[in-house]
């Protein structure tokens, strides 16, 4: 059976996983980067305004307050929203 471990990120990147009871889109500094509740490869370092939202026809409906998250290089960073 295959391992459940996420793939190793490229140099200069880390994995971000926003755990939430709501399914939504993860935004890093205003840019949609992928779905919640699974690892997403993003540049590592300090990131402001990491948020969970849902795209709508009239813009984005925010599902959680934004917060500053430090993404670990070469590793998985998990946050609960």
C-alpha atoms as an extended CHARMM CRD file, in Angstrom:
* protein
*
        81  EXT
         1         1  UNK       CA              0.0000000000        0.0000000000        0.0000000000  PROA      1               0.0000000000
         2         2  UNK       CA              1.2750000000        3.5240000000       -0.8080000000  PROA      2               0.0000000000
         3         3  UNK       CA              2.5280000000        5.7990000000        1.9530000000  PROA      3               0.0000000000
         4         4  UNK       CA              0.2110000000        8.5960000000        3.1380000000  PROA      4               0.0000000000
         5         5  UNK       CA              3.1550000000       10.9890000000        3.5390000000  PROA      5               0.0000000000
         6         6  UNK       CA              2.9540000000       14.0720000000        1.2930000000  PROA      6               0.0000000000
         7         7  UNK       CA              5.6370000000       14.5050000000       -1.3940000000  PROA      7               0.0000000000
         8         8  UNK       CA              8.7620000000       16.4300000000       -0.4390000000  PROA      8               0.0000000000
         9         9  UNK       CA              8.5740000000       20.0790000000       -1.5820000000  PROA      9               0.0000000000
        10        10  UNK       CA             11.0850000000       21.6870000000       -3.9440000000  PROA      10              0.0000000000
        11        11  UNK       CA             13.9690000000       23.8320000000       -2.6300000000  PROA      11              0.0000000000
        12        12  UNK       CA             12.6480000000       27.1260000000       -1.2440000000  PROA      12              0.0000000000
        13        13  UNK       CA              9.1850000000       25.6580000000       -0.6530000000  PROA      13              0.0000000000
        14        14  UNK       CA              7.2510000000       24.0230000000        2.1310000000  PROA      14              0.0000000000
        15        15  UNK       CA              3.8840000000       22.3480000000        2.4690000000  PROA      15              0.0000000000
        16        16  UNK       CA              0.9450000000       24.1710000000        4.0480000000  PROA      16              0.0000000000
        17        17  UNK       CA             -2.1270000000       22.3120000000        5.2550000000  PROA      17              0.0000000000
        18        18  UNK       CA             -5.0670000000       24.2930000000        6.6310000000  PROA      18              0.0000000000
        19        19  UNK       CA             -7.2650000000       21.9560000000        8.6420000000  PROA      19              0.0000000000
        20        20  UNK       CA            -10.8680000000       23.0870000000        8.7840000000  PROA      20              0.0000000000
        21        21  UNK       CA            -14.3090000000       21.5250000000        9.2380000000  PROA      21              0.0000000000
        22        22  UNK       CA            -15.2890000000       23.6090000000        6.1770000000  PROA      22              0.0000000000
        23        23  UNK       CA            -14.0250000000       22.8150000000        2.7150000000  PROA      23              0.0000000000
        24        24  UNK       CA            -12.6750000000       25.9620000000        1.1360000000  PROA      24              0.0000000000
        25        25  UNK       CA             -9.8490000000       27.5050000000       -0.8270000000  PROA      25              0.0000000000
        26        26  UNK       CA             -6.5790000000       28.4530000000        0.8590000000  PROA      26              0.0000000000
        27        27  UNK       CA             -5.3240000000       31.9740000000        0.0710000000  PROA      27              0.0000000000
        28        28  UNK       CA             -1.7430000000       33.0660000000        0.7220000000  PROA      28              0.0000000000
        29        29  UNK       CA             -1.2470000000       36.8340000000        0.5100000000  PROA      29              0.0000000000
        30        30  UNK       CA             -4.4780000000       37.1660000000       -1.4900000000  PROA      30              0.0000000000
        31        31  UNK       CA             -3.7020000000       34.4340000000       -4.0290000000  PROA      31              0.0000000000
        32        32  UNK       CA             -5.6660000000       31.1740000000       -4.1620000000  PROA      32              0.0000000000
        33        33  UNK       CA             -3.1860000000       28.2910000000       -3.8010000000  PROA      33              0.0000000000
        34        34  UNK       CA             -5.3610000000       25.1950000000       -3.3520000000  PROA      34              0.0000000000
        35        35  UNK       CA             -8.0060000000       23.3950000000       -1.3030000000  PROA      35              0.0000000000
        36        36  UNK       CA             -8.1640000000       23.1440000000        2.4820000000  PROA      36              0.0000000000
        37        37  UNK       CA             -7.4950000000       19.8980000000        4.3580000000  PROA      37              0.0000000000
        38        38  UNK       CA             -4.6440000000       18.7610000000        2.1250000000  PROA      38              0.0000000000
        39        39  UNK       CA             -0.9590000000       19.7230000000        1.7600000000  PROA      39              0.0000000000
        40        40  UNK       CA             -0.2290000000       22.5120000000       -0.7470000000  PROA      40              0.0000000000
        41        41  UNK       CA              3.2760000000       23.4380000000       -1.9110000000  PROA      41              0.0000000000
        42        42  UNK       CA              3.9920000000       27.1460000000       -1.2610000000  PROA      42              0.0000000000
        43        43  UNK       CA              7.1070000000       29.2920000000       -0.8770000000  PROA      43              0.0000000000
        44        44  UNK       CA              8.5070000000       28.9540000000        2.6160000000  PROA      44              0.0000000000
        45        45  UNK       CA              9.0460000000       31.7590000000        5.0940000000  PROA      45              0.0000000000
        46        46  UNK       CA              6.6840000000       34.2230000000        6.7330000000  PROA      46              0.0000000000
        47        47  UNK       CA              3.3490000000       34.6540000000        4.9910000000  PROA      47              0.0000000000
        48        48  UNK       CA              0.7900000000       37.2700000000        6.0090000000  PROA      48              0.0000000000
        49        49  UNK       CA             -2.9390000000       36.9750000000        5.5210000000  PROA      49              0.0000000000
        50        50  UNK       CA             -3.1950000000       33.2450000000        5.1020000000  PROA      50              0.0000000000
        51        51  UNK       CA             -6.9580000000       32.7890000000        4.8770000000  PROA      51              0.0000000000
        52        52  UNK       CA             -9.6420000000       30.2970000000        4.0640000000  PROA      52              0.0000000000
        53        53  UNK       CA            -12.2820000000       31.4270000000        1.6000000000  PROA      53              0.0000000000
        54        54  UNK       CA            -14.7790000000       30.4130000000       -1.0130000000  PROA      54              0.0000000000
        55        55  UNK       CA            -14.8470000000       31.9900000000       -4.4760000000  PROA      55              0.0000000000
        56        56  UNK       CA            -18.2530000000       33.3990000000       -5.4810000000  PROA      56              0.0000000000
        57        57  UNK       CA            -19.5470000000       35.2940000000       -8.5040000000  PROA      57              0.0000000000
        58        58  UNK       CA            -19.2410000000       38.5300000000       -6.5190000000  PROA      58              0.0000000000
        59        59  UNK       CA            -15.7350000000       37.9590000000       -5.1330000000  PROA      59              0.0000000000
        60        60  UNK       CA            -14.5440000000       35.8550000000       -2.2210000000  PROA      60              0.0000000000
        61        61  UNK       CA            -16.5650000000       34.9150000000        0.8380000000  PROA      61              0.0000000000
        62        62  UNK       CA            -14.0920000000       34.5560000000        3.7120000000  PROA      62              0.0000000000
        63        63  UNK       CA            -14.6370000000       31.5190000000        5.9320000000  PROA      63              0.0000000000
        64        64  UNK       CA            -12.0160000000       32.4170000000        8.5560000000  PROA      64              0.0000000000
        65        65  UNK       CA            -10.0020000000       35.4000000000        9.7750000000  PROA      65              0.0000000000
        66        66  UNK       CA             -6.6010000000       35.8700000000        8.1480000000  PROA      66              0.0000000000
        67        67  UNK       CA             -3.4910000000       35.2320000000       10.1710000000  PROA      67              0.0000000000
        68        68  UNK       CA              0.2680000000       35.2670000000        9.8400000000  PROA      68              0.0000000000
        69        69  UNK       CA              1.7840000000       31.8300000000        9.3430000000  PROA      69              0.0000000000
        70        70  UNK       CA              5.4580000000       30.9000000000        9.0600000000  PROA      70              0.0000000000
        71        71  UNK       CA              5.8320000000       28.1440000000        6.4480000000  PROA      71              0.0000000000
        72        72  UNK       CA              8.6530000000       25.7200000000        7.3120000000  PROA      72              0.0000000000
        73        73  UNK       CA             11.0880000000       25.0870000000        4.4530000000  PROA      73              0.0000000000
        74        74  UNK       CA             11.1540000000       21.4730000000        3.2550000000  PROA      74              0.0000000000
        75        75  UNK       CA              8.5100000000       20.4300000000        5.7760000000  PROA      75              0.0000000000
        76        76  UNK       CA              4.7810000000       20.3650000000        6.4820000000  PROA      76              0.0000000000
        77        77  UNK       CA              3.2060000000       23.2950000000        8.3610000000  PROA      77              0.0000000000
        78        78  UNK       CA             -0.3070000000       22.6000000000        9.6810000000  PROA      78              0.0000000000
        79        79  UNK       CA             -2.7410000000       25.2060000000       10.9840000000  PROA      79              0.0000000000
        80        80  UNK       CA             -6.3140000000       24.7870000000       12.1790000000  PROA      80              0.0000000000
        81        81  UNK       CA             -8.8660000000       27.3200000000       10.9420000000  PROA      81              0.0000000000
